């Protein structure tokens, strides 16, 4: 008769397997914890992100909101001084804004960019357009926006906000002389002659022309100056603009009142660091 086999062998084998599995589990947990600690340390010691570009100077309101065509208009800028803001008549749901500008700095030329935003009564953006202005030290000019597309009755507020500014010593030497302006008061036609001794020479700049009464724009036009002529010459036809919608003249051109002053400005493009 065959002797019975040792029945404890399977039990010992199972015990050994359980011990081996337990050791493996401990090693796995320890490895996981160690990996987590190392990963946490690596993340905690990673280099800090490079600082982002510094923002332009924070815009600040320069005056109380004006009312233009029955709409509050706020001007926020840090560099140039705005005169009274006016608008062209609203046609086909769009208009442009204008204002006399001056650079109060006598030592630095200034280049600025603006967002012009129309909001409805709930603060939602109806449209946003752009504007820019470049003025030499102590210079004067005209702010003009691109077309703002929105129905006037839907606009509750307009904000002109500076988005970027550069200021530096003027890249030009010489000066701009006193413009000579001849205006046809019946039809709003303006001929201008602008002497300038700027160096380097301006190739063929545009000119902005405005008609003002008591410092407020009532008409505006713009024209590229004649090619190859010095002083700079040109002609354009004034179109109506006003602070009050009821005062905006009908039609494309305006008749100038006797007390209107007509001024012309060279539009200079600056590339400042």
C-alpha positions as CSV (number, residue, x, y, z in Angstrom):
1,X,0.0,0.0,0.0
2,X,1.3,3.4,-1.0
3,X,2.1,5.6,1.9
4,X,0.0,8.8,2.2
5,X,1.5,12.0,0.8
6,X,2.3,15.0,3.1
7,X,-1.0,17.0,3.2
8,X,0.7,20.1,4.7
9,X,2.6,20.8,1.5
10,X,-0.2,22.7,-0.4
11,X,-0.9,24.7,2.7
12,X,2.8,25.7,3.0
13,X,2.8,26.6,-0.7
14,X,-0.2,28.8,-0.3
15,X,1.4,30.5,2.7
16,X,4.5,31.3,0.7
17,X,2.5,32.7,-2.2
18,X,0.6,35.0,0.2
19,X,3.8,36.2,1.8
20,X,5.4,36.9,-1.6
21,X,2.3,38.8,-2.8
22,X,2.3,40.9,0.4
23,X,5.9,41.8,-0.1
24,X,5.3,42.8,-3.7
25,X,2.3,44.9,-2.6
26,X,4.4,46.7,0.0
27,X,7.2,47.3,-2.6
28,X,4.6,48.7,-5.1
29,X,3.1,51.0,-2.5
30,X,6.5,52.3,-1.5
31,X,7.5,52.8,-5.1
32,X,4.3,54.7,-5.8
33,X,4.8,57.0,-2.7
34,X,8.4,57.6,-3.7
35,X,7.4,58.5,-7.2
36,X,4.8,60.8,-5.9
37,X,7.2,62.5,-3.6
38,X,9.8,62.9,-6.4
39,X,7.1,64.3,-8.8
40,X,5.8,66.7,-6.2
41,X,9.3,67.9,-5.6
42,X,10.0,68.3,-9.3
43,X,6.8,70.3,-9.7
44,X,7.5,72.4,-6.7
45,X,11.0,73.2,-7.9
46,X,10.2,74.0,-11.6
47,X,11.3,77.5,-12.8
48,X,8.9,80.3,-12.3
49,X,7.1,81.5,-15.4
50,X,8.7,84.4,-17.2
51,X,6.9,87.7,-16.4
52,X,4.5,88.9,-19.0
53,X,4.9,92.2,-20.8
54,X,4.2,95.2,-18.7
55,X,0.9,96.9,-19.5
56,X,0.5,100.4,-20.8
57,X,-0.2,103.2,-18.2
58,X,-3.7,102.7,-16.8
59,X,-6.1,105.0,-18.5
60,X,-7.8,107.6,-16.4
61,X,-10.9,109.7,-17.2
62,X,-9.8,113.2,-18.1
63,X,-13.1,114.9,-17.7
64,X,-16.8,114.3,-17.0
65,X,-18.6,112.5,-19.8
66,X,-19.8,114.7,-22.6
67,X,-23.1,114.3,-24.4
68,X,-22.8,113.8,-28.1
69,X,-26.0,113.3,-30.1
70,X,-27.8,112.6,-26.9
71,X,-25.3,109.8,-25.9
72,X,-22.8,110.1,-23.0
73,X,-19.2,109.9,-24.3
74,X,-16.3,109.3,-21.9
75,X,-12.7,110.0,-22.9
76,X,-10.0,108.1,-21.1
77,X,-6.4,108.9,-21.9
78,X,-3.1,109.6,-20.2
79,X,-1.3,111.7,-22.8
80,X,-3.2,113.9,-25.2
81,X,-5.7,116.6,-24.4
82,X,-9.1,116.3,-26.1
83,X,-11.3,119.2,-26.9
84,X,-15.1,118.9,-27.4
85,X,-16.0,115.6,-29.0
86,X,-18.5,115.7,-31.9
87,X,-19.9,113.2,-34.3
88,X,-20.8,113.1,-38.0
89,X,-24.5,112.6,-38.7
90,X,-25.6,109.0,-38.2
91,X,-26.1,107.5,-41.7
92,X,-27.0,103.9,-42.4
93,X,-26.4,103.0,-38.7
94,X,-22.8,104.4,-38.5
95,X,-20.9,107.5,-37.6
96,X,-17.4,108.8,-36.8
97,X,-16.2,110.8,-33.8
98,X,-13.9,113.9,-34.0
99,X,-12.2,116.2,-31.5
100,X,-9.4,118.8,-31.5
101,X,-6.2,117.4,-29.9
102,X,-3.1,118.9,-28.4
103,X,0.1,117.5,-26.9
104,X,0.8,119.2,-23.6
105,X,4.4,117.9,-23.6
106,X,6.9,120.4,-25.0
107,X,9.7,117.8,-25.1
108,X,8.2,114.5,-26.1
109,X,6.4,113.4,-29.2
110,X,3.4,111.1,-28.5
111,X,1.9,108.2,-30.4
112,X,-1.4,106.8,-29.1
113,X,-4.0,104.2,-30.0
114,X,-7.6,104.1,-28.9
115,X,-10.6,101.7,-28.7
116,X,-13.9,103.4,-29.4
117,X,-16.7,101.2,-28.0
118,X,-20.5,101.6,-28.2
119,X,-22.5,100.0,-25.4
120,X,-26.2,99.3,-25.1
121,X,-28.3,100.0,-22.0
122,X,-27.3,96.6,-20.6
123,X,-23.6,97.2,-21.0
124,X,-23.3,94.9,-24.0
125,X,-20.9,95.9,-26.8
126,X,-22.7,97.0,-29.9
127,X,-19.6,97.8,-31.9
128,X,-15.9,98.6,-31.3
129,X,-13.7,100.5,-33.7
130,X,-10.2,102.1,-33.6
131,X,-8.6,105.5,-33.6
132,X,-5.0,106.8,-33.3
133,X,-3.1,110.0,-33.1
134,X,0.5,111.1,-33.4
135,X,1.6,114.6,-32.3
136,X,5.0,116.3,-32.1
137,X,6.0,118.1,-28.9
138,X,3.5,120.9,-28.3
139,X,1.7,119.9,-31.5
140,X,-2.0,120.1,-32.4
141,X,-4.1,117.9,-34.5
142,X,-7.5,116.1,-34.9
143,X,-8.8,113.0,-33.3
144,X,-10.9,110.9,-35.7
145,X,-12.3,107.5,-35.2
146,X,-13.0,104.8,-37.8
147,X,-16.7,104.2,-38.5
148,X,-18.7,103.1,-35.4
149,X,-21.5,100.8,-36.6
150,X,-24.6,100.9,-34.4
151,X,-28.0,102.4,-34.5
152,X,-28.0,105.6,-32.6
153,X,-31.2,104.8,-30.7
154,X,-29.6,101.6,-29.4
155,X,-26.4,103.2,-28.1
156,X,-26.5,104.1,-24.3
157,X,-22.8,105.0,-23.9
158,X,-19.6,105.5,-25.9
159,X,-16.1,105.1,-24.4
160,X,-12.9,106.4,-26.1
161,X,-10.2,104.5,-24.2
162,X,-6.4,104.7,-24.7
163,X,-5.0,101.2,-25.4
164,X,-1.3,102.0,-26.1
165,X,1.0,104.9,-25.8
166,X,4.6,105.7,-26.9
167,X,6.4,108.9,-25.9
168,X,9.9,109.9,-26.9
169,X,12.0,112.7,-28.3
170,X,10.8,113.8,-31.7
171,X,12.5,112.0,-34.6
172,X,12.2,115.2,-36.6
173,X,14.1,118.5,-36.6
174,X,12.6,121.7,-38.0
175,X,9.0,122.9,-37.6
176,X,5.6,123.1,-39.2
177,X,4.7,126.7,-40.2
178,X,1.4,128.4,-39.9
179,X,-1.1,126.9,-42.5
180,X,-2.8,129.2,-45.0
181,X,-6.4,128.2,-45.5
182,X,-8.9,129.6,-48.0
183,X,-12.5,128.4,-47.6
184,X,-15.6,128.7,-49.8
185,X,-18.2,129.4,-47.1
186,X,-21.2,128.6,-49.4
187,X,-20.0,125.1,-50.4
188,X,-17.5,124.2,-47.7
189,X,-14.6,123.9,-50.1
190,X,-11.2,124.4,-48.5
191,X,-7.8,124.9,-50.1
192,X,-4.8,124.7,-47.8
193,X,-1.1,125.4,-47.9
194,X,1.1,124.1,-45.1
195,X,4.8,125.1,-44.9
196,X,7.1,122.7,-43.1
197,X,10.9,122.4,-42.7
198,X,10.9,119.0,-41.1
199,X,13.8,116.7,-41.5
200,X,13.8,113.9,-42.6
201,X,11.3,115.1,-45.2
202,X,7.7,114.0,-45.2
203,X,6.9,112.1,-48.4
204,X,3.2,112.9,-49.0
205,X,1.3,113.2,-45.7
206,X,-2.4,113.6,-45.3
207,X,-3.9,116.8,-43.8
208,X,-6.9,117.1,-41.5
209,X,-9.1,120.2,-41.9
210,X,-11.7,121.3,-39.4
211,X,-14.1,124.2,-39.1
212,X,-14.8,125.4,-35.6
213,X,-17.2,127.8,-33.8
214,X,-16.2,128.7,-30.3
215,X,-13.7,125.8,-30.3
216,X,-16.2,123.2,-31.3
217,X,-15.9,121.3,-34.6
218,X,-18.8,121.9,-37.0
219,X,-17.2,120.4,-40.1
220,X,-14.3,118.3,-41.1
221,X,-12.5,116.8,-44.1
222,X,-9.2,115.2,-44.9
223,X,-7.0,115.0,-48.0
224,X,-3.7,113.7,-49.1
225,X,-1.3,116.5,-50.0
226,X,-0.2,117.1,-53.6
227,X,2.7,114.9,-54.7
228,X,6.0,116.6,-55.1
229,X,5.1,120.0,-53.8
230,X,6.6,122.0,-51.0
231,X,5.0,123.6,-49.1
232,X,2.2,120.9,-48.7
233,X,-1.0,121.8,-50.6
234,X,-4.4,120.2,-51.0
235,X,-8.1,120.6,-51.2
236,X,-11.1,119.0,-49.5
237,X,-14.8,119.6,-48.9
238,X,-16.0,120.0,-45.3
239,X,-18.7,117.6,-44.1
240,X,-20.9,118.3,-41.2
241,X,-20.2,117.2,-37.6
242,X,-21.8,118.4,-34.4
243,X,-22.2,117.7,-30.7
244,X,-26.0,117.8,-31.0
245,X,-27.8,115.7,-33.5
246,X,-30.4,118.4,-34.2
247,X,-27.6,120.7,-35.3
248,X,-26.1,118.3,-37.8
249,X,-26.5,119.8,-41.3
250,X,-28.3,117.7,-43.9
251,X,-26.5,116.6,-47.0
252,X,-22.9,115.9,-47.7
253,X,-21.4,119.4,-47.4
254,X,-22.0,122.5,-45.2
255,X,-22.3,126.2,-45.5
256,X,-19.9,127.9,-43.1
257,X,-21.2,130.7,-40.8
258,X,-19.2,133.9,-40.7
259,X,-17.8,133.3,-37.3
260,X,-16.4,129.9,-38.3
261,X,-12.6,129.3,-38.0
262,X,-11.0,126.9,-40.5
263,X,-7.7,125.2,-39.5
264,X,-5.5,122.6,-41.2
265,X,-3.0,120.2,-39.7
266,X,-0.4,117.8,-41.2
267,X,-1.1,114.2,-40.2
268,X,2.3,112.9,-39.1
269,X,2.9,109.2,-38.5
270,X,5.4,108.5,-35.7
271,X,7.4,105.3,-35.0
272,X,8.5,105.8,-31.4
273,X,10.3,103.2,-29.2
